[in-house]
């Protein structure tokens, strides 16, 4: 992609699920949660954050990929490593 003559570039915006993951991570730290602690259910997180459950689910998957939580069907999201 070539730049326009004036050198302006499109702005990059963080995806909503990334913002939610960051909010959850901050909340974990502010509440002193540690490995083995359970996060609130997706429905509750979605309501509190004002986003859809699908967005919360995407955020939890992102946190799972980096090793912060383990998401278990029927058991919710459990913290594995808060330093992630």
MDAnalysis code that builds the backbone (N, CA, C; Angstrom):
import MDAnalysis as mda
import numpy as np

u = mda.Universe.empty(252, n_residues=84, atom_resindex=np.repeat(np.arange(84), 3), trajectory=True)
u.add_TopologyAttr("name", ["N", "CA", "C"] * 84)
u.add_TopologyAttr("resid", np.arange(1, 85))
u.add_TopologyAttr("resname", ["UNK", "UNK", "UNK", "UNK", "UNK", "UNK", "UNK", "UNK", "UNK", "UNK", "UNK", "UNK", "UNK", "UNK", "UNK", "UNK", "UNK", "UNK", "UNK", "UNK", "UNK", "UNK", "UNK", "UNK", "UNK", "UNK", "UNK", "UNK", "UNK", "UNK", "UNK", "UNK", "UNK", "UNK", "UNK", "UNK", "UNK", "UNK", "UNK", "UNK", "UNK", "UNK", "UNK", "UNK", "UNK", "UNK", "UNK", "UNK", "UNK", "UNK", "UNK", "UNK", "UNK", "UNK", "UNK", "UNK", "UNK", "UNK", "UNK", "UNK", "UNK", "UNK", "UNK", "UNK", "UNK", "UNK", "UNK", "UNK", "UNK", "UNK", "UNK", "UNK", "UNK", "UNK", "UNK", "UNK", "UNK", "UNK", "UNK", "UNK", "UNK", "UNK", "UNK", "UNK"])
u.atoms.positions = np.array([
    [0.844, -1.184, 0.000],
    [0.000, 0.000, 0.000],
    [0.885, 1.242, 0.000],
    [0.669, 2.114, -0.945],
    [1.462, 3.337, -0.999],
    [0.802, 4.409, -0.141],
    [1.635, 5.273, 0.390],
    [1.127, 6.357, 1.219],
    [0.589, 7.471, 0.345],
    [-0.427, 8.139, 0.832],
    [-0.903, 9.315, 0.094],
    [0.208, 10.368, 0.046],
    [0.137, 11.277, -0.902],
    [1.193, 12.282, -1.055],
    [1.466, 13.087, 0.209],
    [0.463, 13.277, 1.065],
    [0.679, 14.091, 2.260],
    [1.275, 13.292, 3.417],
    [1.491, 11.972, 3.237],
    [2.149, 11.153, 4.251],
    [1.256, 10.681, 5.386],
    [-0.038, 10.955, 5.291],
    [-0.939, 10.503, 6.347],
    [-1.127, 8.997, 6.273],
    [-1.224, 8.379, 7.428],
    [-1.455, 6.940, 7.496],
    [-2.771, 6.678, 8.223],
    [-3.413, 5.574, 7.901],
    [-4.639, 5.231, 8.631],
    [-4.324, 5.008, 10.113],
    [-5.243, 5.415, 10.968],
    [-5.072, 5.212, 12.396],
    [-5.308, 3.751, 12.739],
    [-4.553, 3.260, 13.693],
    [-4.801, 1.905, 14.162],
    [-5.533, 1.992, 15.496],
    [-6.565, 1.198, 15.622],
    [-7.333, 1.173, 16.858],
    [-7.244, -0.226, 17.444],
    [-7.061, -0.300, 18.768],
    [-7.074, -1.634, 19.357],
    [-8.462, -2.252, 19.208],
    [-8.498, -3.528, 18.975],
    [-9.774, -4.212, 18.852],
    [-10.468, -4.223, 20.211],
    [-11.787, -4.277, 20.175],
    [-12.566, -4.214, 21.408],
    [-12.184, -5.336, 22.366],
    [-12.001, -6.562, 21.854],
    [-11.664, -7.663, 22.752],
    [-10.310, -7.431, 23.426],
    [-9.390, -6.736, 22.737],
    [-8.092, -6.424, 23.344],
    [-8.269, -5.428, 24.489],
    [-9.161, -4.467, 24.309],
    [-9.449, -3.506, 25.364],
    [-10.078, -4.211, 26.556],
    [-10.975, -5.159, 26.285],
    [-11.636, -5.912, 27.352],
    [-10.603, -6.760, 28.093],
    [-9.716, -7.416, 27.373],
    [-8.672, -8.228, 28.004],
    [-7.809, -7.361, 28.915],
    [-7.495, -6.158, 28.456],
    [-6.697, -5.239, 29.267],
    [-7.458, -4.833, 30.524],
    [-8.752, -4.557, 30.384],
    [-9.591, -4.187, 31.537],
    [-9.640, -5.331, 32.548],
    [-9.804, -6.547, 32.055],
    [-9.867, -7.710, 32.943],
    [-8.538, -7.881, 33.667],
    [-7.436, -7.748, 32.946],
    [-6.111, -7.878, 33.549],
    [-5.909, -6.826, 34.632],
    [-6.318, -5.599, 34.353],
    [-6.209, -4.521, 35.341],
    [-7.060, -4.839, 36.560],
    [-8.280, -5.307, 36.338],
    [-9.196, -5.649, 37.429],
    [-8.605, -6.761, 38.303],
    [-7.972, -7.749, 37.661],
    [-7.338, -8.851, 38.397],
    [-6.285, -8.285, 39.353],
    [-5.444, -7.390, 38.835],
    [-4.395, -6.793, 39.658],
    [-4.944, -5.932, 40.776],
    [-5.956, -5.132, 40.468],
    [-6.536, -4.232, 41.469],
    [-7.216, -4.995, 42.597],
    [-7.681, -6.214, 42.322],
    [-8.397, -6.988, 43.329],
    [-7.531, -8.059, 43.970],
    [-6.250, -8.054, 43.629],
    [-5.311, -8.964, 44.268],
    [-5.594, -10.438, 44.019],
    [-6.155, -10.755, 42.864],
    [-6.452, -12.148, 42.559],
    [-5.184, -12.887, 42.167],
    [-5.172, -14.184, 42.403],
    [-3.995, -14.981, 42.091],
    [-4.372, -16.292, 41.442],
    [-3.347, -17.091, 41.166],
    [-3.547, -18.388, 40.521],
    [-4.565, -19.210, 41.303],
    [-5.498, -19.798, 40.569],
    [-6.546, -20.616, 41.172],
    [-7.843, -19.865, 41.416],
    [-7.782, -18.524, 41.422],
    [-9.003, -17.738, 41.604],
    [-9.834, -17.788, 40.334],
    [-11.137, -17.719, 40.509],
    [-12.074, -17.802, 39.387],
    [-12.575, -16.402, 39.036],
    [-12.637, -16.120, 37.737],
    [-13.213, -14.852, 37.284],
    [-14.737, -14.949, 37.322],
    [-15.406, -13.798, 37.367],
    [-16.871, -13.822, 37.271],
    [-17.300, -14.453, 35.945],
    [-18.532, -14.951, 35.883],
    [-19.026, -15.545, 34.636],
    [-19.014, -14.541, 33.475],
    [-18.929, -15.070, 32.250],
    [-18.910, -14.218, 31.054],
    [-20.094, -13.254, 31.034],
    [-21.260, -13.752, 31.392],
    [-22.466, -12.909, 31.366],
    [-22.298, -11.697, 32.277],
    [-21.756, -11.913, 33.474],
    [-21.547, -10.824, 34.421],
    [-20.482, -9.854, 33.917],
    [-19.386, -10.391, 33.405],
    [-18.333, -9.527, 32.859],
    [-18.870, -8.678, 31.711],
    [-19.655, -9.298, 30.834],
    [-20.218, -8.567, 29.694],
    [-21.100, -7.420, 30.170],
    [-21.933, -7.691, 31.162],
    [-22.827, -6.659, 31.695],
    [-22.028, -5.533, 32.333],
    [-21.055, -5.887, 33.155],
    [-20.256, -4.878, 33.857],
    [-19.425, -4.035, 32.901],
    [-18.954, -4.635, 31.804],
    [-18.113, -3.906, 30.852],
    [-18.916, -3.257, 29.723],
    [-20.192, -3.592, 29.617],
    [-21.024, -3.001, 28.577],
    [-20.707, -3.502, 27.184],
    [-20.304, -4.781, 27.094],
    [-19.989, -5.384, 25.803],
    [-20.757, -6.698, 25.676],
    [-20.660, -7.322, 24.510],
    [-21.352, -8.590, 24.298],
    [-20.582, -9.737, 24.943],
    [-21.284, -10.842, 25.179],
    [-20.619, -12.030, 25.705],
    [-19.580, -12.550, 24.712],
    [-19.863, -12.384, 23.424],
    [-18.912, -12.831, 22.402],
    [-17.581, -12.080, 22.542],
    [-17.647, -10.787, 22.818],
    [-16.437, -9.988, 23.001],
    [-15.681, -10.447, 24.238],
    [-16.412, -10.714, 25.326],
    [-15.772, -11.213, 26.547],
    [-15.119, -12.564, 26.268],
    [-15.816, -13.408, 25.527],
    [-15.278, -14.721, 25.189],
    [-13.973, -14.590, 24.405],
    [-13.950, -13.672, 23.428],
    [-12.723, -13.430, 22.652],
    [-11.595, -12.941, 23.556],
    [-11.922, -12.071, 24.496],
    [-10.915, -11.547, 25.419],
    [-10.353, -12.671, 26.287],
    [-11.218, -13.558, 26.751],
    [-10.764, -14.670, 27.580],
    [-9.883, -15.633, 26.785],
    [-10.216, -15.845, 25.521],
    [-9.370, -16.684, 24.665],
    [-7.995, -16.039, 24.520],
    [-7.960, -14.730, 24.324],
    [-6.686, -14.027, 24.202],
    [-5.872, -14.165, 25.491],
    [-6.544, -14.059, 26.635],
    [-5.850, -14.210, 27.916],
    [-5.394, -15.653, 28.128],
    [-6.158, -16.587, 27.591],
    [-5.779, -17.992, 27.693],
    [-4.526, -18.272, 26.852],
    [-4.458, -17.667, 25.676],
    [-3.315, -17.866, 24.779],
    [-2.014, -17.400, 25.440],
    [-2.072, -16.314, 26.197],
    [-0.862, -15.805, 26.848],
    [-0.644, -16.423, 28.232],
    [-1.522, -17.340, 28.632],
    [-1.323, -18.086, 29.868],
    [-1.808, -17.434, 31.141],
    [-2.706, -16.458, 31.025],
    [-3.221, -15.788, 32.218],
    [-4.373, -16.583, 32.838],
    [-5.214, -17.162, 32.002],
    [-6.356, -17.937, 32.493],
    [-6.432, -19.275, 31.775],
    [-7.146, -20.189, 32.398],
    [-7.528, -21.442, 31.753],
    [-9.043, -21.414, 31.703],
    [-9.599, -21.517, 30.506],
    [-11.047, -21.492, 30.338],
    [-11.529, -22.930, 30.220],
    [-12.389, -23.312, 31.147],
    [-12.911, -24.679, 31.166],
    [-14.419, -24.625, 30.996],
    [-14.907, -25.339, 30.018],
    [-16.349, -25.370, 29.738],
    [-17.098, -25.810, 30.987],
    [-18.053, -25.014, 31.393],
    [-18.864, -25.330, 32.561],
    [-18.214, -24.961, 33.877],
    [-16.944, -24.600, 33.863],
    [-16.233, -24.263, 35.095],
    [-15.771, -22.808, 35.100],
    [-15.840, -22.147, 33.963],
    [-15.462, -20.745, 33.872],
    [-13.977, -20.534, 33.627],
    [-13.551, -19.312, 33.867],
    [-12.150, -18.919, 33.643],
    [-11.440, -18.879, 34.989],
    [-10.356, -19.634, 35.081],
    [-9.586, -19.722, 36.313],
    [-8.199, -19.153, 36.048],
    [-7.750, -18.296, 36.948],
    [-6.441, -17.676, 36.793],
    [-5.337, -18.714, 36.922],
    [-4.375, -18.642, 36.012],
    [-3.246, -19.551, 36.056],
    [-1.963, -18.798, 36.376],
    [-1.865, -17.563, 35.883],
    [-0.638, -16.785, 36.077],
    [-0.966, -15.317, 35.912],
    [-0.957, -14.575, 36.997],
    [-1.321, -13.162, 36.917],
    [-0.198, -12.279, 36.412],
    [0.995, -12.829, 36.223],
    [2.102, -12.006, 35.721],
    [2.068, -11.865, 34.216],
    [1.188, -12.675, 33.525],
    [1.123, -12.632, 32.071],
    [0.576, -11.356, 31.613],
])
